[in-house]
Amino acid sequence: MDEGYQLSMIIVGLILLLLGLVTGIGILWSVGVVLVIVGAVLMLLGRSGRRIGGRAHYY
């Protein structure tokens, strides 16, 4: 994956977190948390520069 996708995943996750907090809809909060965590993990793995799971890049 390109770093831009991971950053946009984190931004969408934060937006969903805020919407879930403001509207009180729990599923938005849950999906937002998942997107932020997955985006952060993918960004860290992409920046490590090492092969992870037998793949040099995540596309």
N, C-alpha and C positions, 0 to 999 in steps of 0.2 A: 504494500500500500504506500501511496505517496503520503508525505507528512501532512499535506493539506487535508486529506480525507480524515486523518486522525484528529486534527484540530477542529474541523467542522463537526465531527462526531461529538467532541467535548462541548463545543458551543451549543449544539442542538440539545445535548443532555442538560446543560445549565439552564437553557430556556425552558425545557420541560419541567425541571426542578422548580423554577420560579412559578410557572403556570400552575403546577400542582399545589404549591404552597398557597398561592393567592386564591385559587378556585376551590381548594379542598378536595380535589379529585386524587385519590390515592394512587391510581394506576399511572397517572402522569409522573408522580413523584418516583414511583418504582422504576419506570422505564428510563427516567432521567438519570437516576443513580446508576443503573446498568450501563447506559451509554457513556457516562463520564468515566466509570471504572474501566470499561473495555477500551475506550479511546486512549486513556492514560497508559494502560498496559501496552497497547500496540505502539504507542509513541515511544515508550521506554525500550521496547524490544527492537524497534526500528533504529533507534539511535545507538544501540549497543554495538552494532557493527559485526556481530557474530552470528553464525548460523544457529537457528533455533528450530528444533523439530525437523532437521534435515533440509531446511529451506533457507536460502540466503536472503530472499526478499519475500514479502507478503503482498500478493497482488489480488 
